[in-house]
């Protein structure tokens, strides 16, 4: 019993030594910080189109399911107190293994598709509470460069040899809505988990013939990382 009581007495100040610096740092204004995270990208399935295909004057319309992707984010920010401003750069990669040709009505066609996106964003975030556990919300605007590498048979010829259909990029305005929580580990270091809704609208890369194509880039992102103040 005495040994257990002694262990508790030792544990209390040790725990306080971890918690209190986090609380103190969270309440301080006027410092820079850097953050990095691993991202899980859950993009929404998208409709797509290719102009003048399969023949001139016609258009292929398709449905494109998208697998869960991965990526990463780094950011540099300045803490004003409860409000933080930051510049963010990120990358994500999603792949598909098929597409569904709706017009012409060909059905499911195997494909090798890679969609990558580089983004640069300016974010404003608000820390809801001060303390070791810090929930926050925010929003950001910026630009996204989306690249698609599409290798498949053409509709309406699903049995032909696959070929490079699209390998191009497009740049679009993007916005994001953010909600997350930071948990202080030390006075300077916090672990972070956040959700982002990222939307870049409809991108229009050109196919290998130079014809206009379209696909949407929007969806859910889950970021797990760390933030370091300095």
ChimeraX attribute file (.defattr): number of C-alpha atoms within 10 A of each C-alpha:
attribute: neighborCount
match mode: 1-to-1
recipient: residues
	/A:1	6
	/A:2	7
	/A:3	8
	/A:4	9
	/A:5	10
	/A:6	10
	/A:7	11
	/A:8	12
	/A:9	11
	/A:10	11
	/A:11	12
	/A:12	10
	/A:13	11
	/A:14	11
	/A:15	10
	/A:16	11
	/A:17	13
	/A:18	15
	/A:19	19
	/A:20	16
	/A:21	17
	/A:22	24
	/A:23	19
	/A:24	14
	/A:25	19
	/A:26	26
	/A:27	15
	/A:28	13
	/A:29	14
	/A:30	9
	/A:31	14
	/A:32	16
	/A:33	17
	/A:34	18
	/A:35	20
	/A:36	21
	/A:37	21
	/A:38	19
	/A:39	24
	/A:40	20
	/A:41	25
	/A:42	18
	/A:43	21
	/A:44	16
	/A:45	17
	/A:46	16
	/A:47	18
	/A:48	21
	/A:49	19
	/A:50	22
	/A:51	19
	/A:52	15
	/A:53	18
	/A:54	16
	/A:55	9
	/A:56	8
	/A:57	8
	/A:58	13
	/A:59	16
	/A:60	21
	/A:61	21
	/A:62	23
	/A:63	19
	/A:64	21
	/A:65	16
	/A:66	20
	/A:67	17
	/A:68	15
	/A:69	19
	/A:70	19
	/A:71	19
	/A:72	19
	/A:73	20
	/A:74	17
	/A:75	19
	/A:76	18
	/A:77	21
	/A:78	18
	/A:79	21
	/A:80	15
	/A:81	15
	/A:82	16
	/A:83	16
	/A:84	21
	/A:85	18
	/A:86	19
	/A:87	17
	/A:88	20
	/A:89	18
	/A:90	19
	/A:91	20
	/A:92	20
	/A:93	21
	/A:94	20
	/A:95	20
	/A:96	19
	/A:97	17
	/A:98	19
	/A:99	23
	/A:100	21
	/A:101	23
	/A:102	18
	/A:103	18
	/A:104	17
	/A:105	13
	/A:106	15
	/A:107	15
	/A:108	16
	/A:109	19
	/A:110	16
	/A:111	19
	/A:112	17
	/A:113	20
	/A:114	19
	/A:115	19
	/A:116	18
	/A:117	19
	/A:118	18
	/A:119	21
	/A:120	20
	/A:121	21
	/A:122	19
	/A:123	21
	/A:124	17
	/A:125	21
	/A:126	19
	/A:127	21
	/A:128	13
	/A:129	13
	/A:130	18
	/A:131	20
	/A:132	23
	/A:133	19
	/A:134	20
	/A:135	19
	/A:136	20
	/A:137	18
	/A:138	18
	/A:139	18
	/A:140	21
	/A:141	19
	/A:142	18
	/A:143	17
	/A:144	26
	/A:145	18
	/A:146	25
	/A:147	21
	/A:148	24
	/A:149	17
	/A:150	25
	/A:151	19
	/A:152	21
	/A:153	19
	/A:154	21
	/A:155	24
	/A:156	18
	/A:157	13
	/A:158	16
	/A:159	11
	/A:160	11
	/A:161	9
	/A:162	17
	/A:163	13
	/A:164	14
	/A:165	18
	/A:166	22
	/A:167	17
	/A:168	17
	/A:169	18
	/A:170	16
	/A:171	18
	/A:172	17
	/A:173	17
	/A:174	20
	/A:175	20
	/A:176	22
	/A:177	17
	/A:178	19
	/A:179	18
	/A:180	19
	/A:181	18
	/A:182	22
	/A:183	21
	/A:184	26
	/A:185	16
	/A:186	18
	/A:187	19
	/A:188	16
	/A:189	20
	/A:190	22
	/A:191	19
	/A:192	21
	/A:193	18
	/A:194	19
	/A:195	19
	/A:196	22
	/A:197	18
	/A:198	22
	/A:199	20
	/A:200	22
	/A:201	14
	/A:202	19
	/A:203	23
	/A:204	21
	/A:205	22
	/A:206	20
	/A:207	21
	/A:208	13
	/A:209	9
	/A:210	11
	/A:211	14
	/A:212	15
	/A:213	21
	/A:214	19
	/A:215	21
	/A:216	19
	/A:217	21
	/A:218	21
	/A:219	16
	/A:220	17
	/A:221	22
	/A:222	19
	/A:223	21
	/A:224	17
	/A:225	18
	/A:226	20
	/A:227	21
	/A:228	17
	/A:229	18
	/A:230	9
